[in-house]
Amino acid sequence: MRVVISEFISLDGVIQAPGGPEEDTDGGFAHGGWSLPFFDPEVMGAAIGEGFSTVEALLFGRRTFQGMAKAWPERAGDPFADQMNAIKKYVVSSTLGPEDITWENSELIPADGALDAIGVLRSQAGGDLSIMGSATLARSLLAADLVDELNLMIEPVSLGGGKRLFPDDGSARVFELVSTTRASTGVQVCKFRPTGEPLVTGHSDELYEDGKEPVTPS
């Protein structure tokens, strides 16, 4: 299974609480719902639908799981809601117990040993294991090099603070841009995959062949 992270993300890398004001106010975050004004149903909705077509199971952190588990069962009867309710789901948590996992077809992964458990899922044949939201979990998976693809909807706004996707661990990670589409709202819908290659650094002097004229990259 491929581990695929899909996020709405601001220009300054924030993925916290895109859907609503009270979704996640940790750290005094005051911009919940920031993503909705930039949503383009034609481009972004199509990208979400296309991405979901290869998903075999969903993976959540506790907060995102609880929000989803509260919302989607009430929407039964809608085709996408029915798909969300029926699909296999995993939640990583150190505080939830089996009795708390009431959303249909959901399974608890204890936080202790979660990366190993996710690694086992990743090694199995099948479709995608998709992570939406779940900032802490997504960041941990990136830090552990357990991510096969990033689907990022890069939105034309900076938020000045909040939970960020990429780990702040001093490690460089190189990705290739697989595809990009521009939405009417200015959102860049981008697909990235890790190359597995180390970062190769350079020097600006390399742009000049004779010390005078810059070399135009081909």
N, C-alpha and C positions, 0 to 999 in steps of 0.2 A: 504494500500500500504506500502511496505517496502521501507525505505530510504536507498539506497546503494551508497556508495562512492567508486569509482574506480580510482586509481592513479598509475602512475609511480613515484617511490619515491627513493631517494638516501639513502645511509647508514646513513647520518646525517639528514634525515627527510625532505629534500627539494623536493618540487613538482613543482617548478617554471619552466616555459618555457621548457618542455621536447622536443617539436617538431621542433623548429627552432631558429636560432640565433636572429631574430628580433621579436620573438613572444611576449616577455615581458622582457624589460630591466630595470624595476623599481628597484631602489636602486643600479643601476650600475651593475646589474646581467649580467655576461659576458659569461655564459656557455650554452646559449640557444641551444637546439638540443642535449643535453647530453645523451638522452635516446636512440637515434636511433642506435648507434653502438652495443647496447646490445639487439636489438630486434631479437627474435627467432620466425619466422612465425609459425613454427609447434606447439610449446608449447604455446607461448604467444598469437598468433593469434587465436588458438583454444580456449583459455581461454576467450578472448574477445568475440568471437562468442557465446560461451556457456552462458556467463553472459548476453549478449544482448537478448538472447532468452526469458528471463523472464521480460524484461523491457517493461513497459506500457507507460512511459513518461520520458522525460529528464528534468533536472533542471540545470540551469547555473547561474553564475554570469555574470555581464555585459561584461567584457573583453573576457571571453571564448565564450560567446554567439556571440559576434560580429565577432570573428575569425571564428567560425563554420558557421555562417550565410553567410559569404563571400565565404567560401570554398565549402561547400557541394552542393549548387544549381548548381554550374558549373560542377559538376561531375555526373549529372543526367544521367541515363542509366546504371550505375553500380548498381548491386543489393543492396549492402550495402548503397551506397549513396541514392538510392531511398527510402530505409527504414529510413535513417536518415532524409530525407526531409519530409516523410509522417507522422512520429511519432509525438505525442503530445509533445510540448516543452514549458517550462516555463523559464522566465528570471527574476531574481531579480535585480532591479536597482532603484537608486534614481535620475538618470539623463536622462534615456531614456523615451520617451513618446510613446503613442500608434502608432503615425505616423512612429516611428523608427522600429517598429516590422513588418518587411516585409518578414521574412522567413516563409515559409508555415507552418500552423498549430501551430503557436507560440503565447504565451500569456504573458503579462507583469504582474509581481507581484511587486507592489511598495515596496521599501526597508523598509519603515515605516510600521511595522506590518507583515513583511515577515515571521518571525518565527511562528507567529500564523497561517498565511495562509498555511504554509508548514505543520504545525501540523494538520490542517484540512484535507489536502490531504493525509497525513499519516494515518489518521483514517478511510479513505475510503477503501472499498474492491477493490481488483485489483492486478495487478502485481507490479513490482518494479518501484520506482521513482529514477532514476539513475543520480548521479552527477559525471561528469568527469572534471578534472581540477578545475577551480573555487575555488582557494585556500582560499580566504577570506570567501566565503560562506560555504565551507566545514568545515573550522575551527569553524565558528559560530554554525553550526549544531551539531558538536561534543560537543561544550561547552554547548549547550542547551539540550544535551542527546536526540537528535532527529534522531540518526543514528542507523540502524538495522544491517548493515553489512559493513565491509571494505574489498574491493578487492585490495590488494596492490602488485605491482610488484616491489620487493625490488632489486635494481640494485647495482652491486659491484663498486660503485664510491662514493666518498664524494665530495661535491661541495663548502664547506667552507662558505656558506651564500646563502640567498635567502628565498623565502616564504616557510614556513613549514606548514605541515598538522595539527599537534596537537596543541591545545590551550596551551598557557603558562600562565595558570591561577592558578597554585598551586593545582589543583584537580587531584587526582589519578583516573584512569578509568581502570577497569579490563576487558580483552578480552579473549575469548577462540579461539584457533587455530582450525579451522574447517577442513582445508585441505591445503596442500602445495605440489608444484611441482617444480622441478628444471629444468630450461631451459638450453640449451647447452651453452649459453653465461654466465652462472653463476647467472642469475636472479632467485630469489625465488618468485614464484607465490603463494601468500598466501591469504587465506580467513579467516577473523576474525569476530567474533560477540561479542558484549558486553554481559557480564554476568549479569549486574545489581547488582552484589555483591560488597560490600566495599572491599578495599584492606586490607588484613590481613598481618601485619608486623611480623617480627621475629627477632631472634638474632643468630649470628654465633655460639654461645655456644651450641645451640640446635643440632648442627651437631656432638657433642661429647657426648657419653654416659657416659664415665668414666673419661673424661678429657684428655685422651691419644689418643684413636683411633677414627677417624672420622666415623660417620655412613654413609654407602653407601645408597643413596636414592634408594628405590625399584621402 
